[in-house]
Amino acid sequence: MIRLLGMSSPNVQKVHLMLEEVELPFAVERIDVWKGENFAPAFAALNPNRKVPVLIDDEGPDGNPCTVFESGAILIYLAEKTGRFLARGGAARYAQLQWLAVQLSGVGPMFGQYTHFRLFAPGHDYAENRYRTQAARVFEALDERLGQAAYLGGGDYSIADIATFPWTRDRTGKWGGNWDTYPNVRRWFAAVAGRPAARRMMAEMDKIWAADRTSMADAPTELVDKILGRGDFTAPPRV
Ligand SMILES: N[C@@H](CCC(=O)N[C@@H](CS)C(=O)NCC(=O)O)C(=O)O
């Protein structure tokens, strides 16, 4: 059995989508970060960076249990375990991996920082402008790519699409990411959103999202500061 430890955030949604796609039996265990559950010693033993998602597979390589953290590593793990959604070799494999890397290093961090400054520190024009510009830059690259190929890695749907799809969803309207202005991203989004696995993932994750929203609204300021790395939790200046 596979256990997915996480919440409803995009980095967890991508793993959930992959598990739906490969149709392996799995169970979701909600880690309520807004209650600080990711800082509990038992969770820290699974991921020293104390972030979700974490995947635990009772039947890993050589039949031994295997724990994997970092969503990109988890997608590669599941692709190699099942032989699906990642070309086994040749140029196609690297085309898919490079667009996975664009999501992991560009789409996620830039859009994540843009959202952070927009929601949690409005009025900091330099930061908000910088990350909005960086997010727009990477979405322009996605749009250009999707004007040339059906999917990010080429002709086949792959873990690059699975990783990117959740970051193009804006469930609240608060993220400010209206990617409808990118026609090729819009066409691709509709194709992925129409997949039965994506529909199942969105239905399940949106239930967890409702619980996450409630926890976030109730979270004590001290914990929010710890998660966001601010206030008393700001790292001291280096000398
Ligand atoms: N690079 C990591 C990012 C994981 C991440 O940022 N997780 C967030 C939720 S999306 C989290 O656990 N936040 C809680 C915290 O930072 O304390 C991945 O892709 O798995």
Ligand as a Chemical Component Dictionary entry (heavy atoms), coordinates in Angstrom:
data_LIG
# 
_chem_comp.id                   LIG 
_chem_comp.type                 NON-POLYMER 
_chem_comp.pdbx_formal_charge   0 
_chem_comp.three_letter_code    LIG 
# 
loop_
_chem_comp_atom.comp_id 
_chem_comp_atom.atom_id 
_chem_comp_atom.alt_atom_id 
_chem_comp_atom.type_symbol 
_chem_comp_atom.charge 
_chem_comp_atom.model_Cartn_x 
_chem_comp_atom.model_Cartn_y 
_chem_comp_atom.model_Cartn_z 
_chem_comp_atom.pdbx_ordinal 
LIG N1  N1  N 0 9.814 21.653 -3.089 1  
LIG C1  C1  C 0 8.834 21.017 -2.248 2  
LIG C2  C2  C 0 7.914 22.082 -1.683 3  
LIG C3  C3  C 0 6.956 21.512 -0.657 4  
LIG C4  C4  C 0 6.186 22.618 0.033  5  
LIG O1  O1  O 0 6.448 23.817 -0.142 6  
LIG N2  N2  N 0 5.219 22.196 0.858  7  
LIG C5  C5  C 0 4.403 23.156 1.578  8  
LIG C6  C6  C 0 2.965 22.988 1.180  9  
LIG S1  S1  S 0 2.851 23.210 -0.600 10 
LIG C7  C7  C 0 4.547 22.921 3.070  11 
LIG O2  O2  O 0 4.719 21.801 3.510  12 
LIG N3  N3  N 0 4.484 24.010 3.853  13 
LIG C8  C8  C 0 4.588 23.956 5.268  14 
LIG C9  C9  C 0 5.797 24.673 5.782  15 
LIG O3  O3  O 0 6.570 25.229 4.984  16 
LIG O4  O4  O 0 5.976 24.686 7.005  17 
LIG C10 C10 C 0 8.045 19.973 -3.053 18 
LIG O5  O5  O 0 7.850 20.196 -4.251 19 
LIG O6  O6  O 0 7.659 18.929 -2.489 20 
# 
loop_
_chem_comp_bond.comp_id 
_chem_comp_bond.atom_id_1 
_chem_comp_bond.atom_id_2 
_chem_comp_bond.value_order 
_chem_comp_bond.pdbx_ordinal 
LIG N1  C1  SING 1  
LIG C1  C2  SING 2  
LIG C1  C10 SING 3  
LIG C2  C3  SING 4  
LIG C3  C4  SING 5  
LIG C4  O1  DOUB 6  
LIG C4  N2  SING 7  
LIG N2  C5  SING 8  
LIG C5  C6  SING 9  
LIG C5  C7  SING 10 
LIG C6  S1  SING 11 
LIG C7  O2  DOUB 12 
LIG C7  N3  SING 13 
LIG N3  C8  SING 14 
LIG C8  C9  SING 15 
LIG C9  O3  DOUB 16 
LIG C9  O4  SING 17 
LIG C10 O5  DOUB 18 
LIG C10 O6  SING 19 
# 
